[in-house]
Amino acid sequence: RDRELHRKQQELLEQRRLMILAQTRRDEERRKEELQEQFLEEEVNVQRVKEGRERNHMLLREKKGLRTTMKLENVNRIKRIQEYKRLETLRRIHDSDKRIEEMLRRKSEIVDSRKNNALKVKIQKDALMRVMQEAQANSTKASKLITQFLSGGNSPNGASKTRRKKIKGTRRAKSAGTLPDAGNSGANIPALGPKPEAPSLEERMQPRDTQALPYVSPYEHSNPQATTVTF
């Protein structure tokens, strides 16, 4: 009986030991699972932190690249603006040069026209005075001389003098240096004076016993500064 009791006690002790061992193993397995879960969570957290850092680094790189691109675009924009301003300045200079050339050309044309008109007026006035002088000297040819003058013809002597005056005026115009200012060229041309008072045709046709006087240009005894045409 004692042996049987002892054997039962030993069986109970063995069962208890096995139960404790099984419980210990279960506890270890549970602890292992918990540790594995914690490890996985830590891995996930580490991966999340790593991804966050990489994302931050990527954002920093993107910001840096964007700033660099903006700087380059700003530099290129400034260069384009400067190039546009340079071309605009060159265009304005070119337009100004063209306007100046056109003004100088018109100025030269005006000066030449005024010189030619002044020369024509002087020649016509000299021719008129010469015809009037010849008509007074020769009353029989007065009507013919006046008709020739009005039709544009002059006496041979007057024509030769007119040609000499034209040649002389042309040489003086060619030998001139710089052209005068277009705004002051009109002031440099002297006034031709009042129109000479010519007698009527009846008075000129009447015979006169007066002695014929040589032709004297009215510009020879007047003030040279007031009658000389400036070219």
C-alpha positions in Angstrom: 0.0 0.0 0.0 2.8 2.4 0.9 4.5 1.6 -2.4 1.3 2.2 -4.3 0.8 5.5 -2.5 4.4 6.4 -3.2 4.0 5.5 -6.8 0.9 7.7 -7.1 2.6 10.5 -5.4 5.4 10.2 -7.9 3.0 10.2 -10.8 1.3 13.3 -9.4 4.6 15.0 -9.1 5.6 14.0 -12.6 2.3 15.3 -13.9 2.8 18.5 -12.0 6.3 18.8 -13.4 5.0 18.2 -16.9 2.3 20.7 -16.4 4.7 23.3 -15.1 7.1 22.5 -18.0 4.2 22.8 -20.5 3.2 26.1 -18.9 6.7 27.3 -19.0 7.0 26.4 -22.7 3.7 28.1 -23.4 4.9 31.2 -21.6 8.2 31.2 -23.5 6.3 30.7 -26.8 4.0 33.6 -25.9 7.0 35.7 -24.9 8.7 34.8 -28.2 5.6 35.8 -30.1 5.4 39.1 -28.2 9.0 39.8 -28.9 8.5 39.0 -32.5 5.5 41.3 -32.7 7.6 44.0 -31.0 10.4 43.4 -33.4 8.1 43.6 -36.4 6.6 46.8 -35.0 10.0 48.2 -34.5 10.9 47.2 -38.0 7.8 48.9 -39.3 8.6 52.0 -37.3 12.2 51.9 -38.5 11.0 51.5 -42.1 8.5 54.3 -41.6 11.2 56.6 -40.2 13.5 55.7 -43.0 10.9 56.4 -45.6 10.1 59.7 -43.9 13.8 60.7 -43.9 14.1 59.7 -47.5 11.0 61.7 -48.4 12.4 64.7 -46.5 15.7 64.3 -48.4 13.8 64.1 -51.7 11.8 67.2 -50.8 15.0 69.0 -50.0 16.5 67.9 -53.3 13.4 69.0 -55.1 13.4 72.4 -53.4 17.1 72.9 -54.1 16.6 71.9 -57.8 13.6 74.2 -58.0 15.6 77.1 -56.6 18.4 76.5 -59.0 15.9 76.3 -61.9 14.3 79.5 -60.8 17.7 81.3 -60.6 18.6 80.1 -64.0 15.3 81.2 -65.4 15.7 84.6 -63.7 19.2 85.0 -65.2 17.9 84.0 -68.7 15.0 86.4 -68.3 17.3 89.3 -67.3 19.6 88.4 -70.3 16.6 88.4 -72.7 15.4 91.8 -71.3 18.9 93.2 -71.7 19.2 91.9 -75.2 15.7 93.3 -76.0 16.8 96.7 -74.6 20.0 96.6 -76.6 18.2 95.8 -79.8 15.6 98.5 -79.1 18.4 101.0 -78.5 20.1 100.0 -81.8 16.7 100.3 -83.6 16.1 103.8 -82.1 19.7 104.9 -83.1 19.1 103.6 -86.6 15.8 105.4 -86.9 17.3 108.5 -85.5 20.2 108.3 -88.0 17.6 107.8 -90.8 15.6 110.9 -89.6 18.8 112.9 -89.4 19.9 111.9 -92.9 16.4 112.7 -94.2 16.5 116.1 -92.5 19.9 116.8 -93.9 18.8 115.8 -97.4 15.7 118.1 -97.1 17.9 120.8 -95.7 20.3 120.6 -98.6 17.4 120.6 -101.1 15.9 123.7 -99.4 19.2 125.5 -99.4 19.8 124.6 -103.0 16.3 125.7 -104.0 16.6 129.0 -102.2 20.0 129.7 -103.7 18.7 128.8 -107.2 15.6 131.0 -106.6 17.7 133.9 -105.4 20.0 133.5 -108.3 17.1 133.4 -110.8 15.5 136.5 -109.2 18.8 138.4 -109.4 19.4 137.4 -113.0 15.8 138.3 -113.9 16.1 141.6 -112.2 19.4 142.4 -113.9 18.0 141.4 -117.2 14.9 143.6 -116.6 17.1 146.6 -115.7 19.3 145.9 -118.7 16.2 145.8 -121.0 14.8 149.0 -119.5 18.1 150.7 -120.0 18.4 149.6 -123.6 14.7 150.6 -124.2 15.4 154.1 -122.8 18.5 154.4 -125.0 16.8 153.1 -128.2 13.1 154.0 -128.2 12.5 152.6 -131.6 13.3 149.1 -130.4 11.6 149.4 -127.0 8.5 147.5 -128.0 10.6 144.7 -129.6 12.9 144.5 -126.5 10.0 144.3 -124.1 8.3 141.6 -126.2 11.5 139.6 -126.3 12.0 139.9 -122.6 8.4 138.9 -121.8 8.6 135.9 -124.2 11.8 134.8 -122.4 14.4 136.0 -125.0 17.1 138.5 -124.3 19.5 140.5 -126.5 22.8 138.7 -127.5 24.7 140.8 -125.1 22.3 140.2 -122.3 22.2 136.4 -123.0 26.0 136.2 -122.9 26.0 138.1 -119.6 23.3 135.9 -118.2 25.3 132.8 -119.2 28.4 134.2 -117.6 26.5 135.0 -114.4 25.1 131.5 -114.3 28.5 129.9 -114.8 29.9 132.2 -112.1 27.1 131.3 -109.7 27.6 127.6 -110.4 31.3 127.8 -109.6 30.7 129.7 -106.4 28.1 127.1 -105.4 30.5 124.2 -106.1 33.4 125.9 -104.3 31.3 126.6 -101.2 32.3 124.6 -98.1 29.7 123.5 -95.6 26.1 124.3 -96.3 24.4 126.9 -94.2 21.7 126.0 -91.8 18.3 125.4 -93.4 16.5 127.5 -90.8 18.9 130.5 -91.3 19.5 130.2 -95.1 16.4 132.4 -95.7 17.8 135.1 -93.4 21.2 135.1 -95.3 19.4 135.9 -98.6 19.2 139.7 -98.8 16.1 141.6 -99.8 16.0 142.5 -103.4 14.6 146.0 -102.8 11.4 147.5 -104.2 10.3 147.0 -107.7 11.9 149.7 -110.0 9.5 152.2 -111.4 9.5 151.9 -115.1 7.9 154.5 -117.4 4.9 153.6 -119.4 5.2 152.3 -122.9 4.0 155.6 -124.4 6.6 157.5 -122.5 9.3 155.0 -123.6 8.2 155.2 -127.2 8.5 159.0 -127.3 11.9 160.2 -128.8 14.3 161.6 -126.4 17.3 163.8 -126.9 19.0 162.6 -123.8 22.4 161.1 -124.1 22.5 157.3 -123.8 24.0 156.2 -120.5 25.9 153.0 -120.0 24.2 150.2 -118.1 25.0 150.2 -114.4 23.8 147.4 -112.2 21.9 148.7 -109.2 23.8 146.3 -107.0 27.2 147.9 -107.7 26.6 151.1 -105.8 24.5 149.7 -102.9 25.6 148.1 -99.7 27.4 144.8 -100.7 26.3 143.1 -97.5 22.7 143.9 -98.3 22.7 143.0 -102.0 25.2 140.1 -102.4 23.5 136.8 -102.4 25.0 134.4 -99.9 25.5 130.8 -101.0 
